[in-house]
Amino acid sequence: MLYQLYESQRALLSPFAEFASATSKLYNHPLSPFAHTPGAQRVSAGLDLMHRLSKEYEKPEFGITSVKVDGVDVAVQQQVAIEKPFCRLLRFKRFTDDSDVLTRIKDQPTVLVVAPLSGHHATLLRETVRELLKDHKVFITDWTDARMVPKEAGPFHLDDYVLYVQEFIRHIGGMSAPETASLSPSRGAAKASGGAGSLPVNVISVCQPTVPVLAAISLMASRGEATPRTMTMMGGPIDARKSPTAVNNLATNKPYEWFENNVIYRVPTNFPGAGRAVYPGFLQHTGFVAMNPDRHARSHYDYFLDLVRGDDDSAEFHRGFYDEYNAVLDMPAEYYLDTIKTVFQDFALVNGSWKVKGELVKPQDIQTTALLTIEGELDDISGAGQTRAAHDLCTGVPKDRRFHYDAIGAGHYGIFSGRRWREKVYPKVRDFIANHQSTDAAVKPKAMVAKPAAKSVARKSAVVARPAAKKVAAKAR
């Protein structure tokens, strides 16, 4: 019922939003006589703000048409590599007439960015993709709004998410699913990738997907399949028990049945997925805003003042950020509930009890995939130590192939977007990937022997790379 009420409210506000937009332009256009009346700038700014607060936000486009590689403009074309009911695998293919740059592009590493399925669209990682394209071939998961998926497509569980990631890794790595599915732990390692133990793929997971990505690669390793050369995990809840945030506390303090009975709704009839049970995006967005209401209120007031002052650059930055931030998607109910129980209540991954389609997830079986974990100092979604916990699980990866980086002064969004991402985090990611591309760096798998989890290492001693010692006092984006 709540979903229907929300859609009714949107329908009622739509004419007002359009009226506010049109009237705002009437008081702002230089050829309009109303623009020269006293207080016109304030009236226009107020109406523009009302338009933005009441409008509906559609899914944005990536809009990446070119990047600079070695100082040369290279065209970028977005392509669909794989299309599945709940996700598209997108490829950003680069084109150039410069033979030297073309040769360099062909030799660059391939990266799969696994975007979060947690309320926002994959375009939230636009800056992540844009930077990566300078030095890599880039693919990204583009998760589908569940309300747009017909009910006939069936359910989508957390297990299905893991299988999707495995399929994408195999596709990019040039290994077909039938071949990998037939591998067994006893002979799989020798058969896969000629026994090298690694696929020419580098996986980057941001926030929520760190858990299913680690599961996907763990299962591949346990079956003796070739695994990605590197995995970079950024700001994710590998072990949500560490430094719990407001997000963690909500998930742990409420029983599973509370989520099932209070936040799951059916998609209204005006969408292709009518009747599908979902966790609505507007509820997730409300939760995001409720975490920092004062900050968002101040941001909107600053936007109003920027319009009054005629500060177009600041106003445009605000619009760009909130066009992305306010565009949300629905999540399949079964996937959302699985995540609550598996990640935030049972802590099944770190407890060693998580099974995907009957297979036990054993991160200690990963041996040839180098690991980099990244955390933001001011992250209020994934607390300190939650992502770093992957090192305690991936004991099969040699210590000299495991790295951690603390992004000083960065909030949750700052580790993959904005100035700190570009200047501090990305260089670490780029160098980490580049240093683990040679076939010699890929260690051949040893015999699969279960090892006890290593004791937690003190925070300072586990840090391999750190930014400048001085902390930068800046708020998270």
URWO-V86140 format. One record per residue. RES is the residue in three letters. OMEGA is omega as a letter, one per 20 degrees, with the letter a starting at -180 (NA if undefined). Layout:
BEGIN
{{RES OMEGA} {RES OMEGA}}
END
This chain:
BEGIN
{{MET a} {LEU a} {TYR r} {GLN r} {LEU r} {TYR r} {GLU r} {SER r} {GLN r} {ARG a} {ALA r} {LEU a} {LEU a} {SER r} {PRO r} {PHE r} {ALA r} {GLU r} {PHE r} {ALA r} {SER a} {ALA a} {THR r} {SER r} {LYS r} {LEU a} {TYR a} {ASN a} {HIS a} {PRO a} {LEU r} {SER r} {PRO a} {PHE a} {ALA a} {HIS r} {THR r} {PRO r} {GLY a} {ALA a} {GLN r} {ARG r} {VAL r} {SER a} {ALA r} {GLY r} {LEU r} {ASP r} {LEU r} {MET r} {HIS a} {ARG r} {LEU a} {SER a} {LYS r} {GLU a} {TYR r} {GLU r} {LYS r} {PRO r} {GLU r} {PHE r} {GLY r} {ILE a} {THR r} {SER r} {VAL r} {LYS r} {VAL a} {ASP r} {GLY a} {VAL r} {ASP a} {VAL a} {ALA r} {VAL r} {GLN r} {GLN a} {GLN r} {VAL a} {ALA r} {ILE r} {GLU r} {LYS a} {PRO a} {PHE a} {CYS r} {ARG r} {LEU a} {LEU r} {ARG r} {PHE a} {LYS a} {ARG a} {PHE r} {THR r} {ASP r} {ASP a} {SER a} {ASP r} {VAL r} {LEU r} {THR r} {ARG a} {ILE a} {LYS a} {ASP a} {GLN a} {PRO r} {THR a} {VAL r} {LEU r} {VAL r} {VAL a} {ALA r} {PRO r} {LEU a} {SER r} {GLY r} {HIS r} {HIS a} {ALA r} {THR r} {LEU r} {LEU a} {ARG a} {GLU r} {THR a} {VAL a} {ARG r} {GLU a} {LEU a} {LEU r} {LYS a} {ASP a} {HIS r} {LYS a} {VAL r} {PHE r} {ILE r} {THR r} {ASP a} {TRP a} {THR r} {ASP a} {ALA a} {ARG r} {MET a} {VAL a} {PRO a} {LYS a} {GLU r} {ALA r} {GLY a} {PRO r} {PHE a} {HIS r} {LEU r} {ASP r} {ASP r} {TYR r} {VAL a} {LEU r} {TYR a} {VAL r} {GLN r} {GLU a} {PHE r} {ILE a} {ARG a} {HIS a} {ILE a} {GLY r} {GLY r} {MET a} {SER a} {ALA a} {PRO a} {GLU a} {THR a} {ALA a} {SER a} {LEU r} {SER a} {PRO a} {SER a} {ARG a} {GLY a} {ALA a} {ALA a} {LYS a} {ALA r} {SER r} {GLY r} {GLY a} {ALA r} {GLY r} {SER r} {LEU a} {PRO a} {VAL r} {ASN a} {VAL r} {ILE r} {SER a} {VAL r} {CYS a} {GLN a} {PRO r} {THR a} {VAL r} {PRO r} {VAL r} {LEU r} {ALA a} {ALA a} {ILE r} {SER a} {LEU r} {MET r} {ALA a} {SER r} {ARG r} {GLY r} {GLU r} {ALA a} {THR a} {PRO r} {ARG r} {THR r} {MET r} {THR a} {MET a} {MET r} {GLY a} {GLY a} {PRO r} {ILE r} {ASP a} {ALA r} {ARG a} {LYS r} {SER a} {PRO r} {THR r} {ALA r} {VAL r} {ASN a} {ASN r} {LEU a} {ALA a} {THR a} {ASN r} {LYS r} {PRO a} {TYR a} {GLU r} {TRP r} {PHE a} {GLU a} {ASN a} {ASN a} {VAL r} {ILE a} {TYR r} {ARG r} {VAL r} {PRO a} {THR a} {ASN r} {PHE a} {PRO a} {GLY a} {ALA r} {GLY a} {ARG r} {ALA a} {VAL r} {TYR a} {PRO r} {GLY a} {PHE r} {LEU r} {GLN r} {HIS r} {THR r} {GLY r} {PHE a} {VAL a} {ALA r} {MET a} {ASN a} {PRO a} {ASP a} {ARG a} {HIS r} {ALA r} {ARG r} {SER r} {HIS r} {TYR r} {ASP r} {TYR r} {PHE a} {LEU r} {ASP r} {LEU r} {VAL a} {ARG a} {GLY r} {ASP a} {ASP a} {ASP r} {SER r} {ALA r} {GLU r} {PHE r} {HIS a} {ARG a} {GLY a} {PHE a} {TYR r} {ASP r} {GLU a} {TYR a} {ASN r} {ALA a} {VAL r} {LEU r} {ASP r} {MET r} {PRO a} {ALA a} {GLU r} {TYR a} {TYR a} {LEU r} {ASP a} {THR r} {ILE a} {LYS a} {THR a} {VAL a} {PHE a} {GLN a} {ASP a} {PHE a} {ALA a} {LEU a} {VAL r} {ASN r} {GLY a} {SER a} {TRP r} {LYS r} {VAL a} {LYS r} {GLY a} {GLU r} {LEU r} {VAL a} {LYS a} {PRO a} {GLN r} {ASP r} {ILE a} {GLN a} {THR a} {THR r} {ALA a} {LEU r} {LEU r} {THR a} {ILE r} {GLU r} {GLY a} {GLU a} {LEU a} {ASP r} {ASP r} {ILE r} {SER a} {GLY a} {ALA r} {GLY a} {GLN r} {THR a} {ARG a} {ALA r} {ALA a} {HIS r} {ASP a} {LEU a} {CYS a} {THR r} {GLY r} {VAL a} {PRO a} {LYS a} {ASP r} {ARG r} {ARG a} {PHE r} {HIS r} {TYR r} {ASP r} {ALA a} {ILE r} {GLY a} {ALA r} {GLY a} {HIS a} {TYR a} {GLY a} {ILE r} {PHE a} {SER r} {GLY a} {ARG a} {ARG r} {TRP a} {ARG a} {GLU a} {LYS a} {VAL a} {TYR r} {PRO r} {LYS r} {VAL a} {ARG a} {ASP r} {PHE r} {ILE a} {ALA a} {ASN a} {HIS a} {GLN a} {SER r} {THR r} {ASP a} {ALA a} {ALA a} {VAL r} {LYS a} {PRO r} {LYS r} {ALA a} {MET r} {VAL a} {ALA r} {LYS r} {PRO a} {ALA r} {ALA r} {LYS r} {SER a} {VAL r} {ALA a} {ARG a} {LYS a} {SER a} {ALA a} {VAL r} {VAL a} {ALA r} {ARG r} {PRO a} {ALA a} {ALA a} {LYS r} {LYS r} {VAL r} {ALA a} {ALA a} {LYS a} {ALA r} {ARG NA}}
END
